[in-house]
Amino acid sequence: MAYLVNFNVDLETIPDQARQEIRRTMQQISEAVTTVPTASPFWSSMKQSLLQIDVEGWRVVYGIDVAGQQIDVVELHQLHK
């Protein structure tokens, strides 16, 4: 089962195309993390780490809450060219 994605940022200010792609990307990530074995060292590093991904000119910063099986998007800002 995919992790729940929580957006703790205001997505309404993001242009529609970028917003849709950000949602789609985060959903793909939520599905992908379920394939990582529970014994993997990845999980111990995630307890205190933030990850980031650039999508459609926006930087998305998120953390993974393993116990709560959720992904929390905590920061979102536009990249400057």
Secondary structure by P-SEA (a helix, b strand, c coil): cccccccccccccccaaaaaaaaaaaaaaaaaaaacccccccccccccbbbbbbcccbbbbbcccccccbbbbcbbbbbcc
